[in-house]
């Protein structure tokens, strides 16, 4: 797998999570377990978005189950990874159209905000499933805590000194993980900047990045099934 695919996924992971959080009253669309924290904050401070945050995890889990079942039952001639990325692209495109048409979202529990939010959650669920099933050798694309921890461990090992073969493996892993973290951070920064500049118009970028990812995957060597 060429590094462009996981890098683009990481960029979109950071971007979509950031614009979802900013535009949809604190909803995490990619890192859905983070919504447990924001639910507590919403209840304490009386802010909106509790319903969307409660729905995020079951929607996320359901989409992953469906993604796995569907991917295992696609015809052998159909490239599974490309198919899953196409579905994700469609969901991001739908979310962008709806967000631009119905935003901004002052009430996170309004039907329009919930529809856009769950569409984004579904897209990010597919991205997470794609990573676990087809790109498991690449660093995670939506959550950087474990990746950052491993980077620090590898740096410590490089400092203390390791055998030559291990050193080469650590350098390779460090390069891939650093690219993932930088891509995710760049996506998060771009999301914040474009939300500030464009409001709901910022949702137009994720489908473009998803299309680039789909094209990159087409020209990458990937397994047909997971």
ZIKAQUI-V135138 format. One record per residue. N is the residue number from 1. RES is the residue in one letter. SS is DSSP state (hx for helix, st for strand, lp for the rest). PHI is phi in whole degrees, -180 to 180 (NA if undefined). D_LAST is the distance of its C-alpha to the last C-alpha in Angstrom with 2 decimals. Layout:
BEGIN
n->N res->RES ss->SS phi->PHI d_last->D_LAST
n->N res->RES ss->SS phi->PHI d_last->D_LAST
END
This chain:
BEGIN
n->1 res->X ss->lp phi->NA d_last->14.29
n->2 res->X ss->lp phi->-67 d_last->17.83
n->3 res->X ss->hx phi->-64 d_last->19.11
n->4 res->X ss->hx phi->-63 d_last->20.27
n->5 res->X ss->hx phi->-67 d_last->17.02
n->6 res->X ss->hx phi->-62 d_last->16.64
n->7 res->X ss->hx phi->-65 d_last->20.44
n->8 res->X ss->hx phi->-66 d_last->20.72
n->9 res->X ss->hx phi->-63 d_last->18.24
n->10 res->X ss->hx phi->-64 d_last->20.40
n->11 res->X ss->hx phi->-59 d_last->23.53
n->12 res->X ss->hx phi->-67 d_last->22.56
n->13 res->X ss->hx phi->-60 d_last->21.53
n->14 res->X ss->hx phi->-67 d_last->25.01
n->15 res->X ss->hx phi->-67 d_last->26.76
n->16 res->X ss->hx phi->-66 d_last->25.50
n->17 res->X ss->hx phi->-63 d_last->26.04
n->18 res->X ss->hx phi->-70 d_last->29.51
n->19 res->X ss->hx phi->-69 d_last->30.72
n->20 res->X ss->hx phi->-64 d_last->29.43
n->21 res->X ss->hx phi->-63 d_last->31.38
n->22 res->X ss->hx phi->-74 d_last->34.45
n->23 res->X ss->hx phi->-87 d_last->34.60
n->24 res->X ss->lp phi->-115 d_last->33.48
n->25 res->X ss->lp phi->58 d_last->35.71
n->26 res->X ss->lp phi->84 d_last->33.48
n->27 res->X ss->lp phi->-86 d_last->30.15
n->28 res->X ss->lp phi->-85 d_last->27.09
n->29 res->X ss->lp phi->-97 d_last->24.38
n->30 res->X ss->lp phi->-107 d_last->21.58
n->31 res->X ss->lp phi->-100 d_last->22.78
n->32 res->X ss->hx phi->-67 d_last->23.58
n->33 res->X ss->hx phi->-67 d_last->24.82
n->34 res->X ss->hx phi->-63 d_last->27.56
n->35 res->X ss->hx phi->-67 d_last->29.01
n->36 res->X ss->hx phi->-60 d_last->30.34
n->37 res->X ss->hx phi->-69 d_last->32.74
n->38 res->X ss->hx phi->-71 d_last->33.78
n->39 res->X ss->hx phi->-62 d_last->34.40
n->40 res->X ss->hx phi->-59 d_last->36.95
n->41 res->X ss->hx phi->-64 d_last->38.49
n->42 res->X ss->hx phi->-64 d_last->38.74
n->43 res->X ss->hx phi->-68 d_last->40.47
n->44 res->X ss->hx phi->-70 d_last->42.89
n->45 res->X ss->hx phi->-94 d_last->43.83
n->46 res->X ss->lp phi->72 d_last->43.72
n->47 res->X ss->lp phi->-84 d_last->41.39
n->48 res->X ss->lp phi->-88 d_last->39.21
n->49 res->X ss->lp phi->105 d_last->35.50
n->50 res->X ss->hx phi->-63 d_last->35.15
n->51 res->X ss->hx phi->-61 d_last->33.76
n->52 res->X ss->hx phi->-62 d_last->31.03
n->53 res->X ss->hx phi->-68 d_last->30.08
n->54 res->X ss->hx phi->-68 d_last->30.00
n->55 res->X ss->hx phi->-77 d_last->27.78
n->56 res->X ss->hx phi->-57 d_last->25.26
n->57 res->X ss->hx phi->-67 d_last->23.37
n->58 res->X ss->hx phi->-63 d_last->23.08
n->59 res->X ss->hx phi->-64 d_last->22.10
n->60 res->X ss->hx phi->-57 d_last->19.44
n->61 res->X ss->hx phi->-65 d_last->18.02
n->62 res->X ss->hx phi->-63 d_last->18.35
n->63 res->X ss->hx phi->-67 d_last->16.56
n->64 res->X ss->hx phi->-63 d_last->13.46
n->65 res->X ss->hx phi->-61 d_last->13.56
n->66 res->X ss->hx phi->-63 d_last->14.20
n->67 res->X ss->hx phi->-59 d_last->11.49
n->68 res->X ss->hx phi->-64 d_last->8.79
n->69 res->X ss->hx phi->-65 d_last->10.94
n->70 res->X ss->hx phi->-66 d_last->11.67
n->71 res->X ss->hx phi->-63 d_last->8.33
n->72 res->X ss->hx phi->-79 d_last->7.70
n->73 res->X ss->lp phi->-117 d_last->11.27
n->74 res->X ss->lp phi->-72 d_last->11.79
n->75 res->X ss->lp phi->-56 d_last->13.73
n->76 res->X ss->lp phi->-58 d_last->12.28
n->77 res->X ss->lp phi->-76 d_last->14.71
n->78 res->X ss->lp phi->-91 d_last->13.49
n->79 res->X ss->lp phi->-70 d_last->11.49
n->80 res->X ss->hx phi->-68 d_last->8.90
n->81 res->X ss->hx phi->-59 d_last->9.29
n->82 res->X ss->hx phi->-64 d_last->12.96
n->83 res->X ss->hx phi->-64 d_last->13.26
n->84 res->X ss->hx phi->-65 d_last->12.13
n->85 res->X ss->hx phi->-68 d_last->14.47
n->86 res->X ss->hx phi->-68 d_last->17.10
n->87 res->X ss->hx phi->-62 d_last->17.15
n->88 res->X ss->hx phi->-61 d_last->17.55
n->89 res->X ss->hx phi->-59 d_last->20.28
n->90 res->X ss->hx phi->-62 d_last->22.05
n->91 res->X ss->hx phi->-64 d_last->22.14
n->92 res->X ss->hx phi->-66 d_last->23.58
n->93 res->X ss->hx phi->-67 d_last->26.04
n->94 res->X ss->hx phi->-61 d_last->27.15
n->95 res->X ss->hx phi->-61 d_last->27.61
n->96 res->X ss->hx phi->-64 d_last->29.65
n->97 res->X ss->hx phi->-62 d_last->31.88
n->98 res->X ss->hx phi->-66 d_last->32.52
n->99 res->X ss->hx phi->-65 d_last->33.18
n->100 res->X ss->hx phi->-68 d_last->35.59
n->101 res->X ss->hx phi->-74 d_last->37.30
n->102 res->X ss->hx phi->-109 d_last->37.66
n->103 res->X ss->lp phi->-78 d_last->37.79
n->104 res->X ss->lp phi->-75 d_last->39.13
n->105 res->X ss->lp phi->-115 d_last->38.18
n->106 res->X ss->lp phi->-72 d_last->41.04
n->107 res->X ss->lp phi->-113 d_last->39.88
n->108 res->X ss->lp phi->-68 d_last->36.33
n->109 res->X ss->lp phi->-100 d_last->36.70
n->110 res->X ss->lp phi->-67 d_last->37.83
n->111 res->X ss->hx phi->-57 d_last->35.82
n->112 res->X ss->hx phi->-63 d_last->35.14
n->113 res->X ss->hx phi->-66 d_last->33.80
n->114 res->X ss->hx phi->-66 d_last->31.56
n->115 res->X ss->hx phi->-62 d_last->30.14
n->116 res->X ss->hx phi->-63 d_last->29.42
n->117 res->X ss->hx phi->-61 d_last->28.07
n->118 res->X ss->hx phi->-72 d_last->25.63
n->119 res->X ss->hx phi->-66 d_last->24.43
n->120 res->X ss->hx phi->-68 d_last->23.74
n->121 res->X ss->hx phi->-60 d_last->22.11
n->122 res->X ss->hx phi->-63 d_last->19.75
n->123 res->X ss->hx phi->-62 d_last->18.93
n->124 res->X ss->hx phi->-72 d_last->18.37
n->125 res->X ss->hx phi->-64 d_last->16.20
n->126 res->X ss->hx phi->-63 d_last->13.79
n->127 res->X ss->hx phi->-61 d_last->14.16
n->128 res->X ss->hx phi->-63 d_last->13.49
n->129 res->X ss->hx phi->-65 d_last->10.30
n->130 res->X ss->hx phi->-59 d_last->9.15
n->131 res->X ss->hx phi->-63 d_last->10.38
n->132 res->X ss->hx phi->-67 d_last->8.90
n->133 res->X ss->hx phi->-87 d_last->5.17
n->134 res->X ss->hx phi->-112 d_last->5.88
n->135 res->X ss->lp phi->-127 d_last->9.39
n->136 res->X ss->lp phi->-64 d_last->9.83
n->137 res->X ss->lp phi->-78 d_last->12.52
n->138 res->X ss->lp phi->-90 d_last->14.49
n->139 res->X ss->lp phi->-63 d_last->16.92
n->140 res->X ss->lp phi->-55 d_last->16.54
n->141 res->X ss->lp phi->-109 d_last->17.77
n->142 res->X ss->lp phi->-127 d_last->19.69
n->143 res->X ss->lp phi->-144 d_last->21.34
n->144 res->X ss->lp phi->-105 d_last->23.37
n->145 res->X ss->hx phi->-62 d_last->25.13
n->146 res->X ss->hx phi->-65 d_last->22.91
n->147 res->X ss->hx phi->-64 d_last->22.59
n->148 res->X ss->hx phi->-64 d_last->26.38
n->149 res->X ss->hx phi->-60 d_last->27.00
n->150 res->X ss->hx phi->-65 d_last->25.08
n->151 res->X ss->hx phi->-60 d_last->26.99
n->152 res->X ss->hx phi->-65 d_last->30.24
n->153 res->X ss->hx phi->-63 d_last->29.44
n->154 res->X ss->hx phi->-65 d_last->28.65
n->155 res->X ss->hx phi->-63 d_last->31.86
n->156 res->X ss->hx phi->-62 d_last->33.81
n->157 res->X ss->hx phi->-66 d_last->32.53
n->158 res->X ss->hx phi->-66 d_last->33.53
n->159 res->X ss->hx phi->-67 d_last->36.92
n->160 res->X ss->hx phi->-77 d_last->37.60
n->161 res->X ss->lp phi->96 d_last->36.57
n->162 res->X ss->lp phi->-134 d_last->33.80
n->163 res->X ss->lp phi->-57 d_last->33.67
n->164 res->X ss->hx phi->-55 d_last->32.97
n->165 res->X ss->hx phi->-64 d_last->29.49
n->166 res->X ss->hx phi->-65 d_last->28.39
n->167 res->X ss->hx phi->-64 d_last->30.12
n->168 res->X ss->hx phi->-66 d_last->28.17
n->169 res->X ss->hx phi->-66 d_last->24.80
n->170 res->X ss->hx phi->-65 d_last->26.16
n->171 res->X ss->hx phi->-61 d_last->27.39
n->172 res->X ss->hx phi->-64 d_last->24.06
n->173 res->X ss->hx phi->-64 d_last->22.35
n->174 res->X ss->hx phi->-59 d_last->25.35
n->175 res->X ss->hx phi->-62 d_last->25.15
n->176 res->X ss->hx phi->-66 d_last->21.57
n->177 res->X ss->hx phi->-72 d_last->22.35
n->178 res->X ss->hx phi->-65 d_last->25.70
n->179 res->X ss->hx phi->-62 d_last->24.32
n->180 res->X ss->hx phi->-63 d_last->21.99
n->181 res->X ss->hx phi->-66 d_last->25.02
n->182 res->X ss->hx phi->-64 d_last->27.37
n->183 res->X ss->hx phi->-63 d_last->25.16
n->184 res->X ss->hx phi->-63 d_last->24.75
n->185 res->X ss->hx phi->-64 d_last->28.50
n->186 res->X ss->hx phi->-64 d_last->29.41
n->187 res->X ss->hx phi->-64 d_last->27.55
n->188 res->X ss->hx phi->-63 d_last->29.32
n->189 res->X ss->hx phi->-64 d_last->32.64
n->190 res->X ss->hx phi->-63 d_last->32.26
n->191 res->X ss->hx phi->-61 d_last->31.48
n->192 res->X ss->hx phi->-64 d_last->34.62
n->193 res->X ss->hx phi->-65 d_last->36.77
n->194 res->X ss->hx phi->-73 d_last->35.79
n->195 res->X ss->hx phi->-64 d_last->36.11
n->196 res->X ss->hx phi->-63 d_last->39.58
n->197 res->X ss->hx phi->-84 d_last->40.46
n->198 res->X ss->hx phi->-117 d_last->38.95
n->199 res->X ss->hx phi->64 d_last->38.38
n->200 res->X ss->hx phi->-64 d_last->35.96
n->201 res->X ss->hx phi->-63 d_last->35.73
n->202 res->X ss->hx phi->-65 d_last->33.38
n->203 res->X ss->hx phi->-72 d_last->30.53
n->204 res->X ss->hx phi->-74 d_last->30.73
n->205 res->X ss->hx phi->-75 d_last->28.98
n->206 res->X ss->hx phi->-54 d_last->25.38
n->207 res->X ss->hx phi->-63 d_last->24.75
n->208 res->X ss->hx phi->-65 d_last->26.14
n->209 res->X ss->hx phi->-65 d_last->23.86
n->210 res->X ss->hx phi->-64 d_last->20.84
n->211 res->X ss->hx phi->-65 d_last->22.11
n->212 res->X ss->hx phi->-61 d_last->22.45
n->213 res->X ss->hx phi->-65 d_last->18.88
n->214 res->X ss->hx phi->-62 d_last->17.78
n->215 res->X ss->hx phi->-66 d_last->20.14
n->216 res->X ss->hx phi->-63 d_last->19.03
n->217 res->X ss->hx phi->-66 d_last->15.35
n->218 res->X ss->hx phi->-62 d_last->16.75
n->219 res->X ss->lp phi->-102 d_last->18.47
n->220 res->X ss->lp phi->-111 d_last->15.83
n->221 res->X ss->lp phi->-81 d_last->13.79
n->222 res->X ss->lp phi->-135 d_last->10.06
n->223 res->X ss->lp phi->-72 d_last->7.17
n->224 res->X ss->lp phi->-77 d_last->7.09
n->225 res->X ss->lp phi->-138 d_last->3.80
n->226 res->X ss->lp phi->-119 d_last->0.00
END
